[in-house]
């Protein structure tokens, strides 16, 4: 059973467990999913695509998974831009703000709380690389029971935890 930073994240055939809580039952028909389930994408509203791509790919080291032309629901052109950490299943959809309401949430997607959590295998190397790239950290790294952690801002001002052993 794999663990991440000492925490159990997957249980046996009865379904995934996060921090001891089972999220769905077996296939007895009481609300379970048929087959595996994972979170595919999380949208981050950005002001422009290209600076966001540069930040996530060049600064954080994410992979550019897709950058394709697309259309809004009312037929206007946009791009479908997906980035993700190397080897990760879950990616970020970089969604350019469309209108004042969406522009108002840029940098505030989690209401000034830490809303994103980047887990790394080598905390010291990741922290040093990000510092050298100009990432803004809100404080020095600290030790917690689950590992080293520090808060940083993405290019829009969203708060992230950098977490590692």
N, C-alpha and C positions, 0 to 999 in steps of 0.2 A: 504494500500500500504506500504510494508516494507521499512524501511530506514536503512542504515548502516552508523554510525558516522554522522548522520544528512543529508546524501545524499540519494536521491531517486534512487533506483536501478531497480525497476520494475514498469511498467506502467499498465494500464488496459488492456483490451482485444486487444488493437492495437499493442502490442509487448513491449519488454523491453526498458526501457529508462535508460541511464547512463548519469548522469550530464546533464539532460535535452535534450539529443539527442536520438531520436528514431532510433533503429538499424534495424528494419524491419517493414514493414507495415502489414495491416490486410491481410485476405485471398483473396484479390481482384485479385490476380494473377500478381502483379507487383513486383515480386522478393521475396516474403515471403517464409518461410519454412513451410512444412506441419508438424504441431505439435511442441512440445517444442524443444528447442535447448540449449545445454550447452557445454562448453569447458571441455572435458573429461580429457586429460592429457597434461602436458607440460614436454618436455624432458630436463633433466639436464645431461650434459656429466660429468662423474666422472672417476677418475683413476682406482678405484677398487670398487666393489659392497659392500663388508662387512663394510668397514669404513664409507661409505656413509649411509648405513642402520643404523649403530650405531648412527651417527650424527643426522639424521632426526628422528629416533624413540626414542633413549635414551636421546638426548639433547633437541630437539625441541618438543618432545612429539607427533610426528605424528604416525599414525597407519601404520603397514606393511600390505598392502592390498594383495599383491601377490609377490611371489618369486618363479618363475617357470623356469625350463629349456626351452630353445628355441634354434633356429638356426639362424645364419646370412643368408643373401640372398644367399651366396655361400656355405651354408651348415656347417659352423663351429659352434661349441657350444657357446652359450652365455646364459644369464639369462634375464628374463622379470621381472623386479623389480619395483613395484609401491608402493609409500607411499603417504599419504595425511593427512592433519590435521583432527582431530576427527570431524565427522559430515559434512565434506566438500564434495562437489560433484566432484571438480577438484582435480586430483592427480598429482604427479610428477613421471615420468618414469625416473628411475636412469639408464642411459645408459653408460656402460663402453666404454671408448674411444677405437676405433678400427682404428689404424693407426696414422701417424704423424699429418695429418690435423685435426682429431678430438681431439687428445691430445693437440694440440695448443690452442684450445678454452676452455680448462678446467680452470675455474675460471674467464673467460673473456667472458662469454656468452652474456653479455649486453654491451660489449665494455667499461668496467669500469664505467658504469652507474648503478644506482639501477635498477635491472631488475625483482625483485620479491618482493611481498608485503604480509606480514603476518599480518592479522588483528586478534586482540585478544580482548576478552571482559574485561579482567582485566590486564591492561597494567603494573601496578606496580608489580603484582605477576609474570607475564611472564618475565619481565625484570630482576627481582631478581633471578628467577629460572635459566634463561639463563646465567646471570653473574656467579652464583655459579657453573654452569656446564662448565665454561671456554670459553663461546662464546666471540669472539672479537668484541667489539663495536667501531665504529670510532669516537664517540663523545657522550656527555651526551644526555639524552632525552630533547626534546624541545617541546614547545606548538605551535601548528599551528591551524588555524581555524577549521580543520577537526579532531583535537585531539592531543594526545601525539605521538611523532615519534622519532625514533632513527635508525641509520643505523648499521647493523651488517654484518659480513662475514660468509658464510657457510664454510664447511671444505675445499672447493676448492678455496675459495677467491671470489666467486660471492657476489655482494652486494644485501642486502635485507633491506627493511624498516620493522621495527616492528611498528605497528600502533594500537592504542587503544584510548578509551575515556579518 
